[in-house]
Amino acid sequence: MSDGSTLSEPKRPALDLPTAADQPQRRRLAGLFSMVVTLALLAMIVDQFRHMKLAAIAAMVPVSAGFWIAFAAYYLVQPLSELVIYR
């Protein structure tokens, strides 16, 4: 077309992207959701422990020294590795 007109691109639908004004509300909702899930989980744990005797709960705790050594080593691997890395 030599008359100077160009083909127009097809129109795309406008995206409804969240704005900065939407962010505080989303954060509030995310925090509320997180709190509700945490409270529900704690309520289920309390309900399960309520039906158990204290002796049964104490019997579940391992008494082997090997377990506690492995547990402590596993627990301390990440902080100690970060200490070495960032030193």
Backbone as XML, in Angstrom:
<?xml version="1.0"?>
<chain id="A" units="angstrom">
  <residue number="1" name="MET">
    <atom name="N" x="0.850" y="-1.179" z="0.000"/>
    <atom name="CA" x="0.000" y="0.000" z="0.000"/>
    <atom name="C" x="0.883" y="1.225" z="0.000"/>
  </residue>
  <residue number="2" name="SER">
    <atom name="N" x="0.786" y="1.942" z="-1.009"/>
    <atom name="CA" x="1.662" y="3.093" z="-1.167"/>
    <atom name="C" x="1.025" y="4.400" z="-0.738"/>
  </residue>
  <residue number="3" name="ASP">
    <atom name="N" x="-0.195" y="4.368" z="-0.235"/>
    <atom name="CA" x="-0.853" y="5.614" z="0.147"/>
    <atom name="C" x="-0.530" y="6.053" z="1.562"/>
  </residue>
  <residue number="4" name="GLY">
    <atom name="N" x="0.386" y="5.351" z="2.238"/>
    <atom name="CA" x="0.807" y="5.767" z="3.569"/>
    <atom name="C" x="0.009" y="5.123" z="4.683"/>
  </residue>
  <residue number="5" name="SER">
    <atom name="N" x="-1.044" y="4.406" z="4.360"/>
    <atom name="CA" x="-1.818" y="3.766" z="5.416"/>
    <atom name="C" x="-1.131" y="2.469" z="5.819"/>
  </residue>
  <residue number="6" name="THR">
    <atom name="N" x="-1.248" y="2.128" z="7.049"/>
    <atom name="CA" x="-0.645" y="0.896" z="7.552"/>
    <atom name="C" x="-1.732" y="-0.011" z="8.071"/>
  </residue>
  <residue number="7" name="LEU">
    <atom name="N" x="-1.423" y="-1.245" z="8.071"/>
    <atom name="CA" x="-2.370" y="-2.193" z="8.644"/>
    <atom name="C" x="-2.320" y="-2.059" z="10.159"/>
  </residue>
  <residue number="8" name="SER">
    <atom name="N" x="-3.460" y="-1.978" z="10.742"/>
    <atom name="CA" x="-3.482" y="-1.859" z="12.199"/>
    <atom name="C" x="-3.403" y="-3.251" z="12.815"/>
  </residue>
  <residue number="9" name="GLU">
    <atom name="N" x="-2.745" y="-3.295" z="13.950"/>
    <atom name="CA" x="-2.633" y="-4.565" z="14.651"/>
    <atom name="C" x="-3.975" y="-4.887" z="15.288"/>
  </residue>
  <residue number="10" name="PRO">
    <atom name="N" x="-4.277" y="-6.153" z="15.419"/>
    <atom name="CA" x="-5.543" y="-6.498" z="16.072"/>
    <atom name="C" x="-5.525" y="-6.015" z="17.519"/>
  </residue>
  <residue number="11" name="LYS">
    <atom name="N" x="-6.663" y="-5.564" z="17.978"/>
    <atom name="CA" x="-6.752" y="-5.055" z="19.351"/>
    <atom name="C" x="-6.714" y="-6.213" z="20.332"/>
  </residue>
  <residue number="12" name="ARG">
    <atom name="N" x="-5.919" y="-6.034" z="21.340"/>
    <atom name="CA" x="-5.808" y="-7.036" z="22.389"/>
    <atom name="C" x="-6.692" y="-6.622" z="23.551"/>
  </residue>
  <residue number="13" name="PRO">
    <atom name="N" x="-7.255" y="-7.596" z="24.249"/>
    <atom name="CA" x="-8.072" y="-7.228" z="25.408"/>
    <atom name="C" x="-7.195" y="-6.611" z="26.494"/>
  </residue>
  <residue number="14" name="ALA">
    <atom name="N" x="-7.747" y="-5.653" z="27.191"/>
    <atom name="CA" x="-7.011" y="-4.991" z="28.271"/>
    <atom name="C" x="-6.830" y="-5.972" z="29.428"/>
  </residue>
  <residue number="15" name="LEU">
    <atom name="N" x="-5.644" y="-5.994" z="29.981"/>
    <atom name="CA" x="-5.368" y="-6.858" z="31.119"/>
    <atom name="C" x="-5.760" y="-6.145" z="32.398"/>
  </residue>
  <residue number="16" name="ASP">
    <atom name="N" x="-6.380" y="-6.883" z="33.278"/>
    <atom name="CA" x="-6.770" y="-6.314" z="34.564"/>
    <atom name="C" x="-5.683" y="-6.673" z="35.577"/>
  </residue>
  <residue number="17" name="LEU">
    <atom name="N" x="-4.597" y="-5.931" z="35.541"/>
    <atom name="CA" x="-3.476" y="-6.193" z="36.433"/>
    <atom name="C" x="-3.703" y="-5.523" z="37.777"/>
  </residue>
  <residue number="18" name="PRO">
    <atom name="N" x="-3.224" y="-6.166" z="38.853"/>
    <atom name="CA" x="-3.382" y="-5.532" z="40.165"/>
    <atom name="C" x="-2.561" y="-4.250" z="40.244"/>
  </residue>
  <residue number="19" name="THR">
    <atom name="N" x="-3.132" y="-3.267" z="40.867"/>
    <atom name="CA" x="-2.439" y="-1.993" z="41.030"/>
    <atom name="C" x="-1.810" y="-1.940" z="42.417"/>
  </residue>
  <residue number="20" name="ALA">
    <atom name="N" x="-1.048" y="-0.904" z="42.650"/>
    <atom name="CA" x="-0.406" y="-0.739" z="43.956"/>
    <atom name="C" x="-1.450" y="-0.583" z="45.058"/>
  </residue>
  <residue number="21" name="ALA">
    <atom name="N" x="-2.616" y="-0.041" z="44.706"/>
    <atom name="CA" x="-3.665" y="0.147" z="45.706"/>
    <atom name="C" x="-4.255" y="-1.190" z="46.147"/>
  </residue>
  <residue number="22" name="ASP">
    <atom name="N" x="-4.180" y="-2.219" z="45.285"/>
    <atom name="CA" x="-4.726" y="-3.529" z="45.628"/>
    <atom name="C" x="-3.812" y="-4.316" z="46.566"/>
  </residue>
  <residue number="23" name="GLN">
    <atom name="N" x="-2.547" y="-3.995" z="46.619"/>
    <atom name="CA" x="-1.575" y="-4.787" z="47.360"/>
    <atom name="C" x="-1.857" y="-4.878" z="48.864"/>
  </residue>
  <residue number="24" name="PRO">
    <atom name="N" x="-2.174" y="-3.790" z="49.571"/>
    <atom name="CA" x="-2.432" y="-3.929" z="51.011"/>
    <atom name="C" x="-3.597" y="-4.871" z="51.304"/>
  </residue>
  <residue number="25" name="GLN">
    <atom name="N" x="-4.635" y="-4.821" z="50.477"/>
    <atom name="CA" x="-5.783" y="-5.699" z="50.696"/>
    <atom name="C" x="-5.389" y="-7.158" z="50.458"/>
  </residue>
  <residue number="26" name="ARG">
    <atom name="N" x="-4.604" y="-7.405" z="49.423"/>
    <atom name="CA" x="-4.153" y="-8.774" z="49.155"/>
    <atom name="C" x="-3.275" y="-9.285" z="50.287"/>
  </residue>
  <residue number="27" name="ARG">
    <atom name="N" x="-2.402" y="-8.428" z="50.800"/>
    <atom name="CA" x="-1.540" y="-8.840" z="51.915"/>
    <atom name="C" x="-2.378" y="-9.166" z="53.147"/>
  </residue>
  <residue number="28" name="ARG">
    <atom name="N" x="-3.386" y="-8.337" z="53.391"/>
    <atom name="CA" x="-4.263" y="-8.572" z="54.535"/>
    <atom name="C" x="-4.991" y="-9.905" z="54.395"/>
  </residue>
  <residue number="29" name="LEU">
    <atom name="N" x="-5.514" y="-10.174" z="53.191"/>
    <atom name="CA" x="-6.226" y="-11.428" z="52.961"/>
    <atom name="C" x="-5.283" y="-12.628" z="53.074"/>
  </residue>
  <residue number="30" name="ALA">
    <atom name="N" x="-4.069" y="-12.493" z="52.564"/>
    <atom name="CA" x="-3.094" y="-13.582" z="52.662"/>
    <atom name="C" x="-2.733" y="-13.838" z="54.121"/>
  </residue>
  <residue number="31" name="GLY">
    <atom name="N" x="-2.551" y="-12.784" z="54.893"/>
    <atom name="CA" x="-2.251" y="-12.936" z="56.312"/>
    <atom name="C" x="-3.401" y="-13.570" z="57.070"/>
  </residue>
  <residue number="32" name="LEU">
    <atom name="N" x="-4.618" y="-13.166" z="56.741"/>
    <atom name="CA" x="-5.798" y="-13.736" z="57.385"/>
    <atom name="C" x="-5.929" y="-15.215" z="57.045"/>
  </residue>
  <residue number="33" name="PHE">
    <atom name="N" x="-5.728" y="-15.557" z="55.778"/>
    <atom name="CA" x="-5.803" y="-16.955" z="55.355"/>
    <atom name="C" x="-4.758" y="-17.786" z="56.087"/>
  </residue>
  <residue number="34" name="SER">
    <atom name="N" x="-3.550" y="-17.271" z="56.180"/>
    <atom name="CA" x="-2.473" y="-17.976" z="56.866"/>
    <atom name="C" x="-2.818" y="-18.202" z="58.334"/>
  </residue>
  <residue number="35" name="MET">
    <atom name="N" x="-3.382" y="-17.192" z="58.981"/>
    <atom name="CA" x="-3.747" y="-17.309" z="60.381"/>
    <atom name="C" x="-4.857" y="-18.348" z="60.572"/>
  </residue>
  <residue number="36" name="VAL">
    <atom name="N" x="-5.844" y="-18.359" z="59.680"/>
    <atom name="CA" x="-6.950" y="-19.314" z="59.788"/>
    <atom name="C" x="-6.437" y="-20.746" z="59.621"/>
  </residue>
  <residue number="37" name="VAL">
    <atom name="N" x="-5.557" y="-20.966" z="58.650"/>
    <atom name="CA" x="-5.006" y="-22.309" z="58.435"/>
    <atom name="C" x="-4.192" y="-22.747" z="59.649"/>
  </residue>
  <residue number="38" name="THR">
    <atom name="N" x="-3.393" y="-21.851" z="60.208"/>
    <atom name="CA" x="-2.585" y="-22.176" z="61.381"/>
    <atom name="C" x="-3.465" y="-22.520" z="62.574"/>
  </residue>
  <residue number="39" name="LEU">
    <atom name="N" x="-4.495" y="-21.723" z="62.813"/>
    <atom name="CA" x="-5.391" y="-21.993" z="63.939"/>
    <atom name="C" x="-6.148" y="-23.303" z="63.751"/>
  </residue>
  <residue number="40" name="ALA">
    <atom name="N" x="-6.554" y="-23.600" z="62.518"/>
    <atom name="CA" x="-7.243" y="-24.864" z="62.249"/>
    <atom name="C" x="-6.316" y="-26.045" z="62.511"/>
  </residue>
  <residue number="41" name="LEU">
    <atom name="N" x="-5.072" y="-25.932" z="62.103"/>
    <atom name="CA" x="-4.095" y="-26.993" z="62.332"/>
    <atom name="C" x="-3.862" y="-27.193" z="63.830"/>
  </residue>
  <residue number="42" name="LEU">
    <atom name="N" x="-3.697" y="-26.103" z="64.560"/>
    <atom name="CA" x="-3.496" y="-26.211" z="66.011"/>
    <atom name="C" x="-4.714" y="-26.823" z="66.699"/>
  </residue>
  <residue number="43" name="ALA">
    <atom name="N" x="-5.906" y="-26.463" z="66.241"/>
    <atom name="CA" x="-7.126" y="-27.032" z="66.819"/>
    <atom name="C" x="-7.186" y="-28.540" z="66.582"/>
  </residue>
  <residue number="44" name="MET">
    <atom name="N" x="-6.789" y="-28.990" z="65.400"/>
    <atom name="CA" x="-6.785" y="-30.432" z="65.116"/>
    <atom name="C" x="-5.750" y="-31.158" z="65.968"/>
  </residue>
  <residue number="45" name="ILE">
    <atom name="N" x="-4.590" y="-30.546" z="66.158"/>
    <atom name="CA" x="-3.550" y="-31.164" z="66.986"/>
    <atom name="C" x="-4.026" y="-31.285" z="68.429"/>
  </residue>
  <residue number="46" name="VAL">
    <atom name="N" x="-4.609" y="-30.218" z="68.953"/>
    <atom name="CA" x="-5.119" y="-30.246" z="70.328"/>
    <atom name="C" x="-6.205" y="-31.305" z="70.463"/>
  </residue>
  <residue number="47" name="ASP">
    <atom name="N" x="-7.079" y="-31.410" z="69.466"/>
    <atom name="CA" x="-8.148" y="-32.407" z="69.507"/>
    <atom name="C" x="-7.572" y="-33.823" z="69.517"/>
  </residue>
  <residue number="48" name="GLN">
    <atom name="N" x="-6.544" y="-34.068" z="68.719"/>
    <atom name="CA" x="-5.934" y="-35.400" z="68.692"/>
    <atom name="C" x="-5.249" y="-35.721" z="70.021"/>
  </residue>
  <residue number="49" name="PHE">
    <atom name="N" x="-4.529" y="-34.774" z="70.584"/>
    <atom name="CA" x="-3.839" y="-35.012" z="71.850"/>
    <atom name="C" x="-4.809" y="-35.122" z="73.024"/>
  </residue>
  <residue number="50" name="ARG">
    <atom name="N" x="-5.961" y="-34.511" z="72.904"/>
    <atom name="CA" x="-6.947" y="-34.568" z="73.975"/>
    <atom name="C" x="-7.439" y="-35.994" z="74.214"/>
  </residue>
  <residue number="51" name="HIS">
    <atom name="N" x="-7.442" y="-36.793" z="73.160"/>
    <atom name="CA" x="-7.938" y="-38.164" z="73.273"/>
    <atom name="C" x="-6.844" y="-39.156" z="73.660"/>
  </residue>
  <residue number="52" name="MET">
    <atom name="N" x="-5.641" y="-38.667" z="73.903"/>
    <atom name="CA" x="-4.530" y="-39.550" z="74.259"/>
    <atom name="C" x="-4.144" y="-39.346" z="75.722"/>
  </residue>
  <residue number="53" name="LYS">
    <atom name="N" x="-3.648" y="-40.399" z="76.302"/>
    <atom name="CA" x="-3.152" y="-40.299" z="77.669"/>
    <atom name="C" x="-1.719" y="-39.774" z="77.633"/>
  </residue>
  <residue number="54" name="LEU">
    <atom name="N" x="-1.297" y="-39.124" z="78.708"/>
    <atom name="CA" x="0.050" y="-38.558" z="78.788"/>
    <atom name="C" x="1.117" y="-39.646" z="78.660"/>
  </residue>
  <residue number="55" name="ALA">
    <atom name="N" x="0.854" y="-40.823" z="79.200"/>
    <atom name="CA" x="1.815" y="-41.927" z="79.102"/>
    <atom name="C" x="1.992" y="-42.359" z="77.646"/>
  </residue>
  <residue number="56" name="ALA">
    <atom name="N" x="0.929" y="-42.338" z="76.862"/>
    <atom name="CA" x="1.014" y="-42.715" z="75.447"/>
    <atom name="C" x="1.825" y="-41.687" z="74.669"/>
  </residue>
  <residue number="57" name="ILE">
    <atom name="N" x="1.658" y="-40.418" z="75.020"/>
    <atom name="CA" x="2.428" y="-39.360" z="74.352"/>
    <atom name="C" x="3.905" y="-39.489" z="74.714"/>
  </residue>
  <residue number="58" name="ALA">
    <atom name="N" x="4.203" y="-39.735" z="75.988"/>
    <atom name="CA" x="5.591" y="-39.886" z="76.432"/>
    <atom name="C" x="6.233" y="-41.117" z="75.799"/>
  </residue>
  <residue number="59" name="ALA">
    <atom name="N" x="5.452" y="-42.166" z="75.540"/>
    <atom name="CA" x="5.993" y="-43.381" z="74.932"/>
    <atom name="C" x="6.395" y="-43.151" z="73.479"/>
  </residue>
  <residue number="60" name="MET">
    <atom name="N" x="5.866" y="-42.122" z="72.840"/>
    <atom name="CA" x="6.203" y="-41.830" z="71.442"/>
    <atom name="C" x="7.555" y="-41.144" z="71.297"/>
  </residue>
  <residue number="61" name="VAL">
    <atom name="N" x="8.070" y="-40.566" z="72.371"/>
    <atom name="CA" x="9.344" y="-39.845" z="72.306"/>
    <atom name="C" x="10.481" y="-40.863" z="72.294"/>
  </residue>
  <residue number="62" name="PRO">
    <atom name="N" x="11.360" y="-40.805" z="71.301"/>
    <atom name="CA" x="12.463" y="-41.771" z="71.234"/>
    <atom name="C" x="13.407" y="-41.632" z="72.431"/>
  </residue>
  <residue number="63" name="VAL">
    <atom name="N" x="13.942" y="-42.761" z="72.885"/>
    <atom name="CA" x="14.874" y="-42.747" z="74.012"/>
    <atom name="C" x="16.284" y="-43.131" z="73.587"/>
  </residue>
  <residue number="64" name="SER">
    <atom name="N" x="16.465" y="-43.517" z="72.348"/>
    <atom name="CA" x="17.770" y="-43.936" z="71.847"/>
    <atom name="C" x="18.710" y="-42.741" z="71.721"/>
  </residue>
  <residue number="65" name="ALA">
    <atom name="N" x="19.937" y="-42.901" z="72.230"/>
    <atom name="CA" x="20.932" y="-41.828" z="72.126"/>
    <atom name="C" x="21.318" y="-41.592" z="70.671"/>
  </residue>
  <residue number="66" name="GLY">
    <atom name="N" x="21.355" y="-42.655" z="69.876"/>
    <atom name="CA" x="21.683" y="-42.525" z="68.458"/>
    <atom name="C" x="20.695" y="-41.638" z="67.722"/>
  </residue>
  <residue number="67" name="PHE">
    <atom name="N" x="19.420" y="-41.774" z="68.066"/>
    <atom name="CA" x="18.404" y="-40.928" z="67.439"/>
    <atom name="C" x="18.667" y="-39.464" z="67.760"/>
  </residue>
  <residue number="68" name="TRP">
    <atom name="N" x="18.919" y="-39.163" z="69.022"/>
    <atom name="CA" x="19.097" y="-37.767" z="69.418"/>
    <atom name="C" x="20.379" y="-37.170" z="68.851"/>
  </residue>
  <residue number="69" name="ILE">
    <atom name="N" x="21.423" y="-37.972" z="68.704"/>
    <atom name="CA" x="22.654" y="-37.485" z="68.071"/>
    <atom name="C" x="22.396" y="-37.186" z="66.600"/>
  </residue>
  <residue number="70" name="ALA">
    <atom name="N" x="21.703" y="-38.111" z="65.911"/>
    <atom name="CA" x="21.379" y="-37.889" z="64.493"/>
    <atom name="C" x="20.445" y="-36.689" z="64.342"/>
  </residue>
  <residue number="71" name="PHE">
    <atom name="N" x="19.497" y="-36.560" z="65.251"/>
    <atom name="CA" x="18.558" y="-35.439" z="65.205"/>
    <atom name="C" x="19.296" y="-34.110" z="65.373"/>
  </residue>
  <residue number="72" name="ALA">
    <atom name="N" x="20.192" y="-34.040" z="66.350"/>
    <atom name="CA" x="20.951" y="-32.808" z="66.586"/>
    <atom name="C" x="21.844" y="-32.485" z="65.395"/>
  </residue>
  <residue number="73" name="ALA">
    <atom name="N" x="22.487" y="-33.509" z="64.820"/>
    <atom name="CA" x="23.344" y="-33.276" z="63.654"/>
    <atom name="C" x="22.520" y="-32.765" z="62.478"/>
  </residue>
  <residue number="74" name="TYR">
    <atom name="N" x="21.385" y="-33.390" z="62.228"/>
    <atom name="CA" x="20.516" y="-32.970" z="61.122"/>
    <atom name="C" x="20.010" y="-31.542" z="61.353"/>
  </residue>
  <residue number="75" name="TYR">
    <atom name="N" x="19.673" y="-31.240" z="62.583"/>
    <atom name="CA" x="19.154" y="-29.919" z="62.929"/>
    <atom name="C" x="20.209" y="-28.832" z="62.745"/>
  </residue>
  <residue number="76" name="LEU">
    <atom name="N" x="21.462" y="-29.145" z="63.034"/>
    <atom name="CA" x="22.533" y="-28.149" z="62.998"/>
    <atom name="C" x="23.257" y="-28.052" z="61.660"/>
  </residue>
  <residue number="77" name="VAL">
    <atom name="N" x="22.973" y="-28.937" z="60.713"/>
    <atom name="CA" x="23.679" y="-28.922" z="59.429"/>
    <atom name="C" x="23.486" y="-27.598" z="58.703"/>
  </residue>
  <residue number="78" name="GLN">
    <atom name="N" x="22.267" y="-27.123" z="58.592"/>
    <atom name="CA" x="22.035" y="-25.885" z="57.835"/>
    <atom name="C" x="22.706" y="-24.672" z="58.477"/>
  </residue>
  <residue number="79" name="PRO">
    <atom name="N" x="22.492" y="-24.385" z="59.762"/>
    <atom name="CA" x="23.156" y="-23.207" z="60.323"/>
    <atom name="C" x="24.679" y="-23.289" z="60.263"/>
  </residue>
  <residue number="80" name="LEU">
    <atom name="N" x="25.231" y="-24.472" z="60.485"/>
    <atom name="CA" x="26.689" y="-24.603" z="60.429"/>
    <atom name="C" x="27.209" y="-24.432" z="59.007"/>
  </residue>
  <residue number="81" name="SER">
    <atom name="N" x="26.474" y="-24.954" z="58.024"/>
    <atom name="CA" x="26.917" y="-24.780" z="56.632"/>
    <atom name="C" x="26.846" y="-23.312" z="56.225"/>
  </residue>
  <residue number="82" name="GLU">
    <atom name="N" x="25.836" y="-22.599" z="56.674"/>
    <atom name="CA" x="25.746" y="-21.173" z="56.363"/>
    <atom name="C" x="26.859" y="-20.389" z="57.055"/>
  </residue>
  <residue number="83" name="LEU">
    <atom name="N" x="27.222" y="-20.806" z="58.248"/>
    <atom name="CA" x="28.330" y="-20.162" z="58.945"/>
    <atom name="C" x="29.617" y="-20.314" z="58.141"/>
  </residue>
  <residue number="84" name="VAL">
    <atom name="N" x="29.835" y="-21.498" z="57.593"/>
    <atom name="CA" x="31.029" y="-21.741" z="56.781"/>
    <atom name="C" x="30.953" y="-20.961" z="55.473"/>
  </residue>
  <residue number="85" name="ILE">
    <atom name="N" x="29.805" y="-20.953" z="54.834"/>
    <atom name="CA" x="29.653" y="-20.290" z="53.532"/>
    <atom name="C" x="29.834" y="-18.780" z="53.651"/>
  </residue>
  <residue number="86" name="TYR">
    <atom name="N" x="29.179" y="-18.162" z="54.609"/>
    <atom name="CA" x="29.173" y="-16.698" z="54.702"/>
    <atom name="C" x="30.312" y="-16.139" z="55.542"/>
  </residue>
  <residue number="87" name="ARG">
    <atom name="N" x="31.196" y="-16.973" z="55.983"/>
    <atom name="CA" x="32.304" y="-16.513" z="56.808"/>
    <atom name="C" x="33.370" y="-15.873" z="55.996"/>
  </residue>
</chain>
